[in-house]
Amino acid sequence: MDWVRSAVRVADGAWSTELHARGFASRTPAELACVEAPGLVAQLAQEYLAAGAQFLSTNSFAANRLMLARRRIEADPLELCRRAAEIALAAREAHRTAAPAAAAARSGAARGARADSAPRSTARGSAATAADGAPAFIIGVIGPSGTIMAVGETPVAELESCFADAAGTLAEAGVDALLFETFSEVEELVVALRAARGVTRLPLIACMSFDSGPQRTRTMTGQEAGDCARALDEAEADVIGCNCGAGAAEALPALFAVRSATRRPVWVKPNVGPPELEGGVPVYRVSPEEFVEPFATLIEAGANVVGGCCGASPEHIRRLAGSLRPKRGR
């Protein structure tokens, strides 16, 4: 993952909240959109790439058999993983094909404009370049099982089998790396990493959600960010980080704790902020401008990859990508 260290990189935004906001049934797991509304998923993927995302996630967060069983969803989790990867890979290919033509059209328009007006700067940041055709990495997403390890709810062997199936399916489908995100028990995440290592050599990104404690440095199960990062470092995750939580500004203490505990690249994808409920549906009011404001501090604190979680739309990611300047990673 040396490419992650060389400069600050931009990941995509939310999938579940954005798909539901675009009309996919709010009480249906968003992962089912991969088979029930694949065009909607593909459109969102293409919009994230056009916005400047250099890491595009698969819409497969809850596509593991334990989570689906917990939600009483009768669907094949491995088929959902395959379809999610296929959609993301096809979106990248479409973006690669379309971007050179769009760049040529802009270049021609610029030459015409220079004939009639004084020259002006067209300098752009490295993140924006991704929207003009630089390769994006497809990240196969795997969420937690929904069970509680601390009480022995599910045998470890069953957890390993569940995560290995999802990881192996995404790897075989052609993703570039695997992202385990929104975990609240580091023990479960270590099991997931071990299971993935047994079926693939792809880079592994390990993220937990720190939304509890006075400074939001603990998971909902009470585990401290620094302790979690050290455990994930020992488990040889290639990238370590945090996602979800309470917002970008609130992620800073957890980021400090993670950064101080590891020399590995750090991944940060916070929510845009707390939602408001309208008719039982979460609505996020934080504007792209407000969302982006804390990221300069997050980057100075050591974030190597930044993006958005719940509530983050392509416009939030466009604003984030546009706000960055080339920076050396840590």
C-alpha positions as CSV (number, residue, x, y, z in Angstrom):
1,M,0.0,0.0,0.0
2,D,2.9,2.4,-0.7
3,W,0.7,4.4,-3.0
4,V,-1.5,5.3,0.0
5,R,1.5,6.8,1.8
6,S,2.7,9.0,-1.0
7,A,-0.1,11.5,-0.8
8,V,-3.5,12.0,0.8
9,R,-6.0,10.0,-1.1
10,V,-9.8,10.3,-1.4
11,A,-12.3,7.5,-0.7
12,D,-16.0,7.5,-1.6
13,G,-19.0,8.3,0.5
14,A,-22.0,6.5,1.8
15,W,-23.9,3.6,0.1
16,S,-26.8,2.7,2.3
17,T,-28.0,6.1,3.2
18,E,-27.5,7.4,-0.3
19,L,-29.3,4.5,-2.1
20,H,-32.2,4.9,0.3
21,A,-32.3,8.7,-0.3
22,R,-32.5,7.9,-4.1
23,G,-35.6,5.7,-3.7
24,F,-34.4,2.2,-2.7
25,A,-36.8,0.9,-0.1
26,S,-35.7,2.4,3.2
27,R,-36.5,-0.7,5.3
28,T,-34.7,-3.1,2.8
29,P,-30.9,-3.7,3.3
30,A,-29.1,-1.6,0.7
31,E,-27.0,-4.5,-0.4
32,L,-30.1,-6.1,-2.0
33,A,-30.0,-3.2,-4.5
34,C,-27.2,-5.0,-6.2
35,V,-29.7,-7.5,-7.6
36,E,-33.0,-5.6,-7.3
37,A,-31.8,-2.2,-8.6
38,P,-28.3,-2.6,-10.1
39,G,-28.7,0.5,-12.3
40,L,-29.1,2.6,-9.2
41,V,-26.0,1.2,-7.6
42,A,-24.0,1.6,-10.9
43,Q,-25.1,5.2,-11.2
44,L,-23.9,6.0,-7.7
45,A,-20.6,4.3,-8.3
46,Q,-20.0,6.3,-11.4
47,E,-20.9,9.6,-9.6
48,Y,-18.4,8.8,-6.9
49,L,-15.7,8.3,-9.5
50,A,-16.6,11.4,-11.3
51,A,-16.5,13.3,-8.0
52,G,-12.8,12.3,-7.5
53,A,-12.9,9.2,-5.4
54,Q,-9.7,7.1,-5.8
55,F,-11.1,4.3,-3.7
56,L,-14.5,2.9,-4.7
57,S,-16.3,0.6,-2.3
58,T,-18.5,-2.3,-3.2
59,N,-22.1,-2.2,-1.9
60,S,-21.6,-5.3,0.1
61,F,-21.4,-4.2,3.8
62,A,-24.0,-6.5,5.2
63,A,-23.6,-9.3,2.6
64,N,-22.4,-12.0,4.9
65,R,-24.6,-14.9,6.0
66,L,-24.6,-14.2,9.7
67,M,-25.8,-10.6,9.3
68,L,-28.4,-11.5,6.7
69,A,-29.7,-14.3,9.0
70,R,-29.9,-11.8,11.9
71,R,-32.0,-9.5,9.7
72,R,-34.1,-12.4,8.5
73,I,-33.2,-11.7,4.9
74,E,-33.4,-14.6,2.5
75,A,-30.7,-13.8,0.0
76,D,-27.5,-15.5,-1.1
77,P,-24.7,-13.4,0.5
78,L,-22.1,-14.6,-1.9
79,E,-24.2,-13.6,-4.9
80,L,-24.6,-10.2,-3.4
81,C,-20.8,-9.9,-3.0
82,R,-20.3,-11.0,-6.6
83,R,-22.8,-8.6,-8.0
84,A,-21.5,-5.7,-5.8
85,A,-18.0,-6.3,-7.1
86,E,-19.1,-6.7,-10.8
87,I,-21.0,-3.4,-10.6
88,A,-18.0,-1.5,-9.1
89,L,-15.6,-3.0,-11.6
90,A,-17.9,-2.1,-14.5
91,A,-18.2,1.4,-13.2
92,R,-14.5,1.9,-13.1
93,E,-14.1,0.6,-16.6
94,A,-16.9,2.9,-17.8
95,H,-15.1,5.8,-16.1
96,R,-11.8,5.0,-17.6
97,T,-13.4,4.9,-21.1
98,A,-15.3,8.1,-20.7
99,A,-12.8,10.2,-18.9
100,P,-10.2,10.7,-21.7
101,A,-13.0,11.8,-24.1
102,A,-14.3,14.3,-21.5
103,A,-10.8,15.6,-20.9
104,A,-10.2,16.1,-24.6
105,A,-13.5,18.0,-24.9
106,R,-12.5,20.3,-22.0
107,S,-9.1,20.8,-23.5
108,G,-10.6,21.8,-26.9
109,A,-13.0,24.2,-25.2
110,A,-10.1,25.7,-23.2
111,R,-8.1,26.3,-26.4
112,G,-11.0,28.0,-27.9
113,A,-11.5,30.2,-24.9
114,R,-7.9,31.2,-24.9
115,A,-8.2,32.6,-28.4
116,D,-10.8,35.1,-27.1
117,S,-9.7,35.9,-23.6
118,A,-6.6,36.4,-21.4
119,P,-5.0,33.2,-20.0
120,R,-6.0,32.1,-16.6
121,S,-4.8,29.4,-14.2
122,T,-6.1,25.9,-14.6
123,A,-4.1,24.3,-11.8
124,R,-5.9,21.4,-10.0
125,G,-5.2,19.2,-7.1
126,S,-4.1,15.6,-7.4
127,A,-7.4,14.4,-6.0
128,A,-9.4,16.0,-8.8
129,T,-7.2,14.3,-11.3
130,A,-8.8,11.0,-10.4
131,A,-12.1,12.3,-11.9
132,D,-10.2,12.8,-15.1
133,G,-9.3,9.1,-15.5
134,A,-6.6,8.1,-13.0
135,P,-7.2,4.5,-11.9
136,A,-9.4,4.0,-8.9
137,F,-9.0,1.1,-6.6
138,I,-12.0,-1.2,-6.0
139,I,-12.4,-2.0,-2.4
140,G,-14.4,-5.1,-1.4
141,V,-16.4,-4.2,1.8
142,I,-17.2,-6.6,4.6
143,G,-19.1,-5.5,7.7
144,P,-19.4,-7.2,11.1
145,S,-21.5,-10.3,11.7
146,G,-23.9,-8.6,14.0
147,T,-23.2,-11.1,16.7
148,I,-21.4,-10.3,20.0
149,M,-18.1,-12.2,20.6
150,A,-17.9,-11.2,24.2
151,V,-20.8,-13.4,25.2
152,G,-19.9,-16.2,22.9
153,E,-23.0,-15.8,20.8
154,T,-21.3,-17.4,17.7
155,P,-18.5,-20.0,17.6
156,V,-15.2,-18.5,16.4
157,A,-15.1,-21.2,13.7
158,E,-18.4,-20.1,12.3
159,L,-17.3,-16.4,12.3
160,E,-14.1,-17.4,10.4
161,S,-16.1,-19.4,7.9
162,C,-18.5,-16.5,7.3
163,F,-15.8,-13.9,6.8
164,A,-13.6,-16.3,4.7
165,D,-16.6,-16.9,2.3
166,A,-17.2,-13.2,1.8
167,A,-13.5,-12.3,1.5
168,G,-12.8,-15.2,-1.0
169,T,-15.8,-14.3,-3.1
170,L,-14.9,-10.6,-3.4
171,A,-11.3,-11.5,-4.1
172,E,-12.3,-13.9,-6.9
173,A,-14.5,-11.3,-8.4
174,G,-11.5,-9.0,-8.9
175,V,-11.4,-6.3,-6.2
176,D,-8.1,-4.7,-5.4
177,A,-8.3,-4.8,-1.6
178,L,-10.7,-5.7,1.2
179,L,-12.1,-3.3,3.7
180,F,-13.5,-4.5,7.0
181,E,-15.4,-1.5,8.5
182,T,-17.7,-0.4,11.3
183,F,-16.6,-3.1,13.8
184,S,-17.1,-2.5,17.5
185,E,-15.2,-5.5,18.9
186,V,-11.5,-5.7,17.9
187,E,-11.6,-9.5,18.6
188,E,-14.1,-10.0,15.9
189,L,-12.1,-7.8,13.5
190,V,-9.0,-9.8,14.2
191,V,-10.9,-13.0,13.4
192,A,-12.1,-11.5,10.2
193,L,-8.5,-10.5,9.2
194,R,-7.2,-14.0,10.0
195,A,-10.0,-15.5,7.9
196,A,-9.3,-13.3,5.0
197,R,-5.5,-14.0,5.1
198,G,-6.4,-17.7,4.7
199,V,-8.1,-17.1,1.3
200,T,-6.4,-14.1,-0.3
201,R,-3.2,-12.0,-0.4
202,L,-5.0,-8.8,-1.1
203,P,-4.3,-5.8,1.1
204,L,-6.6,-5.6,4.1
205,I,-8.0,-2.4,5.5
206,A,-9.3,-2.7,9.1
207,C,-11.7,0.0,10.5
208,M,-13.6,0.4,13.7
209,S,-16.3,2.8,14.8
210,F,-15.5,5.0,17.8
211,D,-18.7,6.7,18.9
212,S,-18.7,6.4,22.6
213,G,-16.8,7.9,25.6
214,P,-16.3,11.5,26.6
215,Q,-14.1,12.1,23.5
216,R,-15.6,9.5,21.2
217,T,-12.5,7.3,21.4
218,R,-14.3,4.2,22.4
219,T,-16.4,1.7,20.5
220,M,-19.9,0.9,21.7
221,T,-18.5,-2.0,23.6
222,G,-16.1,0.2,25.5
223,Q,-12.8,-0.6,23.6
224,E,-10.3,2.3,23.3
225,A,-9.1,3.4,19.9
226,G,-5.4,3.1,20.7
227,D,-5.8,-0.4,22.1
228,C,-7.7,-1.5,19.0
229,A,-5.1,0.0,16.7
230,R,-2.3,-1.8,18.4
231,A,-4.2,-5.1,18.2
232,L,-4.9,-4.5,14.5
233,D,-1.2,-3.6,13.9
234,E,-0.2,-6.9,15.5
235,A,-2.8,-8.7,13.3
236,E,-0.9,-7.2,10.3
237,A,-3.7,-5.2,8.8
238,D,-2.2,-3.2,5.9
239,V,-4.2,-0.1,6.7
240,I,-5.9,0.8,10.0
241,G,-8.6,3.4,10.7
242,C,-12.0,4.5,11.8
243,N,-15.3,5.1,10.1
244,C,-18.9,6.1,10.9
245,G,-18.9,7.7,14.4
246,A,-20.4,11.1,15.1
247,G,-18.9,13.4,12.5
248,A,-15.6,14.6,11.0
249,A,-14.7,17.0,13.8
250,E,-15.6,14.4,16.4
251,A,-13.2,11.8,14.8
252,L,-10.1,13.8,15.7
253,P,-9.4,12.3,19.2
254,A,-9.9,8.8,17.9
255,L,-7.6,9.5,14.9
256,F,-4.9,10.8,17.3
257,A,-5.1,7.6,19.3
258,V,-4.9,5.4,16.2
259,R,-2.1,7.4,14.6
260,S,0.0,7.2,17.8
261,A,-0.5,3.5,18.0
262,T,0.7,2.5,14.5
263,R,3.0,3.4,11.7
264,R,0.7,1.9,9.1
265,P,-1.4,4.1,6.8
266,V,-4.6,5.4,8.5
267,W,-8.0,5.5,6.9
268,V,-10.7,7.9,8.1
269,K,-14.3,7.9,6.8
270,P,-16.6,9.8,9.3
271,N,-20.3,10.4,9.1
272,V,-21.3,13.8,7.9
273,G,-22.9,14.3,11.3
274,P,-26.0,13.2,13.3
275,P,-29.2,12.7,11.3
276,E,-32.6,14.0,11.9
277,L,-35.5,11.6,11.6
278,E,-38.3,12.4,9.2
279,G,-41.1,9.8,9.1
280,G,-38.7,7.3,10.6
281,V,-36.1,7.9,7.9
282,P,-32.7,9.5,8.8
283,V,-32.0,12.8,7.0
284,Y,-28.6,14.4,7.0
285,R,-28.5,18.2,7.0
286,V,-24.8,18.9,7.0
287,S,-23.8,20.6,3.8
288,P,-20.7,19.6,1.7
289,E,-19.0,22.8,2.8
290,E,-19.6,22.1,6.5
291,F,-18.5,18.5,6.1
292,V,-15.2,19.3,4.5
293,E,-14.1,22.0,7.0
294,P,-12.5,19.7,9.7
295,F,-10.6,17.6,7.2
296,A,-7.5,19.8,7.0
297,T,-7.0,19.1,10.7
298,L,-7.6,15.4,10.2
299,I,-5.0,15.3,7.5
300,E,-2.5,17.2,9.6
301,A,-3.2,14.7,12.4
302,G,-2.0,11.9,10.1
303,A,-4.9,10.6,8.0
304,N,-3.7,9.1,4.7
305,V,-7.1,8.3,3.2
306,V,-10.2,10.4,3.8
307,G,-13.8,9.9,2.7
308,G,-17.3,9.9,4.1
309,C,-19.7,7.4,5.7
310,C,-23.4,7.8,6.5
311,G,-24.9,10.8,4.9
312,A,-22.0,11.6,2.6
313,S,-23.1,12.0,-1.0
314,P,-21.1,12.4,-4.2
315,E,-21.3,16.1,-3.8
316,H,-19.7,15.8,-0.3
317,I,-16.9,13.8,-1.9
318,R,-16.5,16.2,-4.8
319,R,-16.1,19.1,-2.3
320,L,-13.6,17.0,-0.3
321,A,-11.5,16.1,-3.3
322,G,-11.5,19.6,-4.5
323,S,-10.3,20.9,-1.1
324,L,-7.2,18.9,-1.1
325,R,-3.7,19.9,-2.3
326,P,-0.9,17.4,-3.0
327,K,0.4,16.3,0.5
328,R,2.9,13.9,1.5
329,G,1.5,10.9,3.5
330,R,2.8,9.7,6.8
